[in-house]
Amino acid sequence: MKEKSTRYRQYSEHLVKKFGEKVYKLPVNLPGTCPNRDGKVGRGGCIFCDEEGAGFECLSNSLSVKEQLAENKTFFKKRFNAHKFIAYFQAFTNTYLPLEQFTENMRAACIDPDIVGISVSTRPDCVNDAYLDFLLNLQQERGNLDINIELGLQTVNYHTLKKINRGHTLAEFVDAVSRIKSRNFEICVHLILNLPWDNLTDVIENAKLLSALKVDYVKLHSLYVVTNTPLGDMYRRGEFTLISLEEYIKRVGTFLEYLDPEIVIQRLVGKGPQERTLFNNWGTSWWRIKVMVEDYLEEKNTYQGRYFDYLNGKALR
């Protein structure tokens, strides 16, 4: 029987194999927006997104890139005796900044020789050749700089993408993956597995598409509901229901079963903000949910990639 740790590809173990020791992400929070907020493609943003974007756990965005990295690095070195780090540009849509500002931010992160990688969070409709070419040049200048792009997709169901006011369709995501892959950068995709308008079929198709596109990493989230957002208003009015925790565990397990076993899992469930939420992880800690998923895999004697048999002309085999 497989051990718990081998039933899916864990990010922490992957980093140790890749860099020879533990590597820690240093979050960077910069002032910004996205084209789905300022009117470029829409207004109000995704229905679940609040004013902080994804930066609720970050330092103040009034600090410079250098200051944030230095403060976070000091903390991780003291607490974990860490030596290698990835600069994680986490909040909002980093490639939606003007190119000149974007280049300044990226170069500021590369000054410290202990920074072995850069992770850039963005949207599929904000992946542009000019930004990618700059990153490629920066990588070549540094020699061994590891670069990955985090794409918020949330679901492959294009009807749900419209429902949550995502502002882009599936086509933009496929195009972004193609452009990033052409530079040999790694890709991490964010998915929400309990969107009220998705079912288990969508969960399986999420796994199949990411496998077919050969992405490198996946971050799974559960939907949290924040006050003073369109989703929060809908929740109060009872316009949708959320699946149970048990169903979420099943969805994660099913997703893993259909996912290419080479794809690394960075996260099985997100933390979500502690304040101003109407719903957040069924009132359970993210760590407990992670353990529940691992227990589910063990109890079912299943694992990542169990049903990964659908590519390369399955009907011909």
Stockholm file with secondary structure:
# STOCKHOLM 1.0

chainA/1-317         MKEKSTRYRQYSEHLVKKFGEKVYKLPVNLPGTCPNRDGKVGRGGCIFCDEEGAGFECLSNSLSVKEQLAENKTFFKKRFNAHKFIAYFQAFTNTYLPLEQFTENMRAACIDPDIVGISVSTRPDCVNDAYLDFLLNLQQERGNLDINIELGLQTVNYHTLKKINRGHTLAEFVDAVSRIKSRNFEICVHLILNLPWDNLTDVIENAKLLSALKVDYVKLHSLYVVTNTPLGDMYRRGEFTLISLEEYIKRVGTFLEYLDPEIVIQRLVGKGPQERTLFNNWGTSWWRIKVMVEDYLEEKNTYQGRYFDYLNGKALR
#=GR chainA/1-317 SS CCCGGGSSCBHHHHHHHHHSSCEEEEEECCCCCCTTTBSSSCBSCSTTCCTTTTCTTSCCTTSCHHHHHHHHHHHHHHHHCCCEEEEEECSSCGGGSCHHHHHHHHHHHTSSTTEEEEEEEECGGGCCHHHHHHHHHHHHHHSSCEEEEEEEEECSCHHHHHHTTCSCCHHHHHHHHHHHHHTTCEEEEEEETTCTTCCHHHHHHHHHHHHHTTCSEEEEECCCEETTSHHHHHHHTTCCCCCCHHHHHHHHHHHHHHSCTTSEEEESSCCCCSSSEEESGGGCCHHHHHHHHHHHHHHTTCCTTTTCCCTTTGGGC
#=GC SS_cons         CCCGGGSSCBHHHHHHHHHSSCEEEEEECCCCCCTTTBSSSCBSCSTTCCTTTTCTTSCCTTSCHHHHHHHHHHHHHHHHCCCEEEEEECSSCGGGSCHHHHHHHHHHHTSSTTEEEEEEEECGGGCCHHHHHHHHHHHHHHSSCEEEEEEEEECSCHHHHHHTTCSCCHHHHHHHHHHHHHTTCEEEEEEETTCTTCCHHHHHHHHHHHHHTTCSEEEEECCCEETTSHHHHHHHTTCCCCCCHHHHHHHHHHHHHHSCTTSEEEESSCCCCSSSEEESGGGCCHHHHHHHHHHHHHHTTCCTTTTCCCTTTGGGC
//
